[in-house]
Amino acid sequence: MNFTKAIFLLLILLFFGQSFAQSNKTIKKDVVRLGGIADMVDGVELKDAEAAFKILTDSFVKRLKEQKIYDFDFEGKMYSDLKSMQKDIESGYIQYFNVSVYDYFKINNKKDFIPFLSGMHHPSENSVHYLLVTSSKNTKIELTQLSNQKISIPRSIQKSVGYYWLKAILRNELGAKLYKTINLQLSSQSENEDLLSLFFGKTDYVIISEGTFNVACELNPSIKSKVKIIKKSEGFLNGVFVYKKGLNAQTITAIQDIAVNIHKDNNGKQILSLFKMSKIVPIKKEQLDEAEKVINMYNKFFK
């Protein structure tokens, strides 16, 4: 599953655990409408996401009736992609939603939407660094030498900021003419599978997240000696959960309190592990600055 990418379903799941935050105050009645995008969840089709969402929504509504601390109604809707959700966002029907960082910067009037949660994929860092790697025997290790080369992009990275980072830096270094000679191969494999293909000489270059690379090296220490890092990205958030300005502050606080405490019990840890996350953390808009720079560079070249 793309790391970044399953926060929406995760936030729904976490409400059903036993880790509800406690409060002495009853929140003013509010309607919470969540919007999620099915294609953010790797390998999940819209109809399957909708079916799962219906079950989870029904369970959540039941739990709300049992819990009198959080006194707000809950509704939600799954969409196939950003385009299909954007009308409901702009009309105000959807006030909370989960999007990729790239889609966040595509939303019209994004100044009206506040990013406030993101998932950590590693215990010490909630941003993701990407690595462009090759065989240690390969002598072509400068970006300017990569014309006419093939670079494999695992399926989980194809909708991440890492994908846009790779295209932007290659276009910036090589120029328009030489960039067109590069074969960016959209792989159907996972990051680990593509790394192994590189390890065994079946492909020349791969982009992979640093976390996945480090775990692979721990499991197989010989990878470090046979794989060379050409370029490392800045740290990026890939997915964000946002809310619209002007909404009930107590409801926002309630949702955030539940989310950031989910990792503190066994049930919560199990839910997080399904999405390869260690915890959910609050974020500030400034944490999207590096991703915005990359996306602006990408848009300059390709839009």
C-alpha positions as CSV (number, residue, x, y, z in Angstrom):
1,M,0.0,0.0,0.0
2,N,1.2,3.4,-0.9
3,F,2.5,5.2,2.1
4,T,1.3,7.4,2.0
5,K,-1.9,7.1,0.8
6,A,-4.6,5.2,3.1
7,I,-5.2,7.8,5.9
8,F,-8.9,8.2,5.1
9,L,-9.8,4.5,5.7
10,L,-7.5,4.5,8.7
11,L,-9.2,7.4,10.3
12,I,-12.5,5.7,9.9
13,L,-11.2,2.4,11.4
14,L,-9.6,4.1,14.4
15,F,-12.9,5.3,15.6
16,F,-14.0,1.8,16.3
17,G,-11.2,0.8,18.6
18,Q,-11.1,1.1,22.3
19,S,-8.9,4.1,22.4
20,F,-11.4,6.8,22.4
21,A,-10.1,10.0,24.0
22,Q,-11.9,11.1,27.1
23,S,-13.5,14.5,27.6
24,N,-15.7,16.0,30.3
25,K,-17.5,18.3,27.8
26,T,-20.2,17.4,25.3
27,I,-19.5,18.9,21.9
28,K,-22.0,21.1,20.2
29,K,-24.0,19.1,17.7
30,D,-22.3,19.0,14.3
31,V,-22.4,17.0,11.1
32,V,-19.1,15.5,10.2
33,R,-18.9,14.6,6.5
34,L,-15.7,12.8,5.4
35,G,-14.6,12.4,1.8
36,G,-12.1,9.8,0.7
37,I,-10.5,8.8,-2.6
38,A,-10.4,5.1,-3.4
39,D,-7.3,5.3,-5.6
40,M,-5.2,6.4,-2.7
41,V,-5.4,2.9,-1.3
42,D,-3.1,0.7,-3.3
43,G,-5.0,-2.1,-5.1
44,V,-8.5,-1.2,-3.8
45,E,-11.2,-0.6,-6.4
46,L,-14.0,2.0,-5.8
47,K,-16.7,-0.6,-5.4
48,D,-14.7,-2.4,-2.7
49,A,-13.8,0.8,-0.9
50,E,-17.5,1.8,-1.0
51,A,-18.6,-1.6,0.5
52,A,-16.0,-1.3,3.2
53,F,-16.9,2.3,3.9
54,K,-20.6,1.4,4.3
55,I,-19.8,-1.2,6.9
56,L,-17.5,1.1,8.8
57,T,-19.9,4.0,8.6
58,D,-22.7,1.9,10.1
59,S,-20.5,0.7,12.8
60,F,-19.3,4.3,13.6
61,V,-22.9,5.6,13.7
62,K,-23.8,2.8,16.2
63,R,-20.7,3.7,18.3
64,L,-21.7,7.4,18.3
65,K,-25.1,6.5,19.7
66,E,-23.4,4.5,22.5
67,Q,-20.8,7.2,23.2
68,K,-22.3,10.4,24.5
69,I,-19.0,12.3,24.7
70,Y,-18.8,13.0,21.0
71,D,-22.2,14.3,20.1
72,F,-22.0,14.8,16.3
73,D,-23.5,13.0,13.4
74,F,-21.2,11.2,11.0
75,E,-21.6,10.8,7.2
76,G,-19.2,10.0,4.5
77,K,-18.7,9.3,0.8
78,M,-16.0,7.6,-1.3
79,Y,-15.0,9.0,-4.6
80,S,-13.0,7.5,-7.5
81,D,-10.6,10.4,-7.7
82,L,-10.1,14.1,-6.8
83,K,-12.1,15.3,-9.8
84,S,-15.2,13.4,-8.7
85,M,-14.9,14.7,-5.2
86,Q,-14.0,18.4,-5.9
87,K,-17.6,19.6,-6.6
88,D,-18.7,18.4,-3.2
89,I,-15.7,20.0,-1.6
90,E,-16.3,23.4,-3.2
91,S,-20.0,23.3,-2.4
92,G,-19.2,22.7,1.3
93,Y,-20.9,19.3,1.4
94,I,-17.6,17.6,2.3
95,Q,-15.8,19.4,5.1
96,Y,-13.2,16.9,6.0
97,F,-11.3,14.8,3.5
98,N,-8.1,12.9,2.8
99,V,-6.0,13.6,-0.3
100,S,-2.6,13.1,-1.6
101,V,-0.3,16.1,-1.2
102,Y,-0.2,16.5,-4.9
103,D,-4.0,16.6,-5.1
104,Y,-4.0,19.1,-2.2
105,F,-2.1,21.6,-4.2
106,K,-4.4,21.1,-7.1
107,I,-7.5,22.0,-5.2
108,N,-8.9,25.4,-6.1
109,N,-8.8,27.9,-3.2
110,K,-6.7,25.5,-1.1
111,K,-6.2,28.4,1.3
112,D,-9.6,27.5,2.6
113,F,-8.5,24.0,3.7
114,I,-6.2,23.3,6.7
115,P,-4.0,20.2,6.8
116,F,-4.0,18.9,10.3
117,L,-3.1,15.1,10.3
118,S,-0.7,12.8,8.6
119,G,0.5,9.2,9.2
120,M,4.0,8.3,10.3
121,H,5.4,5.3,8.5
122,H,8.5,5.1,10.7
123,P,8.6,5.8,14.4
124,S,11.1,8.6,14.2
125,E,10.0,10.5,11.1
126,N,6.6,11.3,9.6
127,S,8.1,12.5,6.3
128,V,9.3,10.2,3.5
129,H,12.7,10.4,1.7
130,Y,13.1,8.9,-1.7
131,L,16.2,7.3,-3.2
132,L,17.2,6.8,-6.8
133,V,19.4,3.7,-6.7
134,T,21.5,1.6,-9.1
135,S,23.9,-1.2,-9.0
136,S,27.3,-0.5,-7.3
137,K,28.9,-1.7,-10.6
138,N,27.1,0.9,-12.7
139,T,29.4,3.8,-13.7
140,K,26.6,6.1,-14.8
141,I,25.7,7.7,-11.4
142,E,25.2,11.3,-12.3
143,L,21.7,12.6,-13.3
144,T,23.2,14.1,-16.4
145,Q,24.3,10.6,-17.5
146,L,20.9,9.0,-17.4
147,S,19.7,9.8,-20.9
148,N,18.6,6.6,-22.7
149,Q,18.4,4.7,-19.4
150,K,15.5,2.8,-17.9
151,I,14.2,3.7,-14.4
152,S,11.7,1.5,-12.7
153,I,9.0,3.2,-10.6
154,P,7.2,0.7,-8.2
155,R,3.4,0.9,-8.1
156,S,3.3,2.3,-4.6
157,I,5.4,5.3,-5.6
158,Q,3.5,6.2,-8.8
159,K,1.0,8.5,-6.9
160,S,3.4,9.8,-4.3
161,V,5.4,13.0,-4.2
162,G,8.5,10.9,-5.0
163,Y,7.2,10.3,-8.6
164,Y,6.9,14.1,-9.2
165,W,10.3,14.7,-7.6
166,L,12.0,12.2,-9.9
167,K,10.5,13.6,-13.0
168,A,11.2,17.2,-12.0
169,I,14.8,16.7,-11.1
170,L,15.5,14.7,-14.2
171,R,13.9,17.3,-16.5
172,N,15.8,20.0,-14.7
173,E,19.2,18.3,-15.0
174,L,18.9,16.9,-18.5
175,G,16.8,19.5,-20.3
176,A,13.8,18.8,-22.6
177,K,15.6,17.0,-25.4
178,L,17.6,14.4,-23.3
179,Y,14.8,14.0,-20.8
180,K,12.6,12.5,-23.6
181,T,15.1,9.7,-24.1
182,I,14.6,8.3,-20.5
183,N,12.4,5.3,-20.1
184,L,10.4,5.8,-16.9
185,Q,8.9,2.4,-16.5
186,L,5.7,2.2,-14.4
187,S,6.2,-1.1,-12.7
188,S,3.4,-3.3,-11.4
189,Q,5.8,-4.6,-8.7
190,S,6.2,-3.5,-5.1
191,E,9.3,-1.5,-3.9
192,N,10.9,-4.6,-2.5
193,E,10.3,-6.6,-5.7
194,D,11.8,-3.8,-7.8
195,L,14.8,-3.5,-5.4
196,L,15.4,-7.2,-5.8
197,S,15.2,-6.9,-9.6
198,L,18.0,-4.3,-9.3
199,F,19.9,-6.5,-6.9
200,F,19.9,-9.4,-9.4
201,G,20.7,-7.3,-12.4
202,K,17.3,-7.4,-14.0
203,T,16.8,-3.6,-14.0
204,D,19.2,-0.7,-14.0
205,Y,17.7,2.0,-11.8
206,V,14.9,2.1,-9.2
207,I,13.3,4.8,-7.1
208,I,12.4,3.5,-3.6
209,S,11.5,5.0,-0.3
210,E,14.4,5.3,2.2
211,G,12.5,3.4,4.9
212,T,11.9,0.4,2.6
213,F,15.5,0.5,1.5
214,N,16.8,0.5,5.1
215,V,14.5,-2.4,6.1
216,A,15.7,-4.4,3.1
217,C,19.3,-3.7,4.1
218,E,18.7,-4.9,7.6
219,L,17.2,-8.2,6.3
220,N,19.9,-8.6,3.7
221,P,23.1,-6.7,4.6
222,S,24.7,-7.5,1.2
223,I,22.3,-5.1,-0.5
224,K,24.3,-2.1,0.9
225,S,27.4,-3.3,-0.9
226,K,25.7,-4.0,-4.2
227,V,23.3,-1.0,-4.4
228,K,24.5,2.6,-4.8
229,I,22.4,5.7,-3.9
230,I,22.5,8.3,-6.7
231,K,20.1,10.9,-5.3
232,K,18.2,11.4,-2.1
233,S,15.1,13.6,-1.9
234,E,14.1,16.0,0.8
235,G,11.5,14.7,3.3
236,F,7.9,14.8,2.0
237,L,4.5,14.2,3.4
238,N,2.5,12.2,0.9
239,G,-1.0,12.2,2.2
240,V,-2.9,14.7,4.4
241,F,-6.2,14.9,6.2
242,V,-7.7,18.4,6.0
243,Y,-10.7,20.4,7.2
244,K,-12.4,23.5,5.9
245,K,-11.9,26.7,7.7
246,G,-14.8,27.9,9.9
247,L,-15.9,24.5,11.2
248,N,-16.6,23.6,14.8
249,A,-13.3,23.7,16.7
250,Q,-14.4,21.3,19.3
251,T,-15.3,18.7,16.7
252,I,-11.9,19.1,15.0
253,T,-10.2,18.7,18.4
254,A,-12.2,15.6,19.1
255,I,-11.2,13.9,15.8
256,Q,-7.6,14.9,16.3
257,D,-7.5,13.6,19.9
258,I,-8.8,10.2,18.8
259,A,-6.4,10.0,15.9
260,V,-3.2,10.9,17.7
261,N,-3.8,8.4,20.5
262,I,-4.7,5.4,18.5
263,H,-1.3,3.9,18.7
264,K,-1.4,3.7,22.5
265,D,-3.2,0.4,22.8
266,N,-2.9,-3.0,21.1
267,N,-6.1,-2.6,19.0
268,G,-4.9,0.7,17.7
269,K,-1.4,-0.7,16.9
270,Q,-3.1,-3.5,14.9
271,I,-5.1,-1.0,12.9
272,L,-2.1,1.1,12.2
273,S,-0.1,-2.0,11.1
274,L,-2.6,-2.7,8.4
275,F,-1.6,0.5,6.8
276,K,2.2,0.2,7.6
277,M,2.0,3.1,10.0
278,S,3.4,3.6,13.4
279,K,1.1,6.5,14.5
280,I,-0.9,9.5,13.3
281,V,0.4,12.9,14.2
282,P,-0.7,16.5,14.0
283,I,1.0,18.5,11.3
284,K,1.4,22.2,10.3
285,K,1.0,23.6,6.8
286,E,4.7,24.5,6.8
287,Q,5.5,20.8,6.6
288,L,4.2,20.8,3.1
289,D,6.7,23.4,1.9
290,E,9.3,20.9,0.4
291,A,6.6,19.0,-1.5
292,E,5.2,22.3,-2.8
293,K,8.6,23.3,-4.2
294,V,8.8,20.0,-6.0
295,I,5.3,20.2,-7.4
296,N,5.8,23.7,-8.6
297,M,8.9,22.6,-10.4
298,Y,7.1,19.7,-11.9
299,N,4.2,21.9,-13.0
300,K,6.7,24.3,-14.7
301,F,8.0,21.5,-16.9
302,F,5.0,19.4,-17.5
303,K,1.8,21.5,-17.1
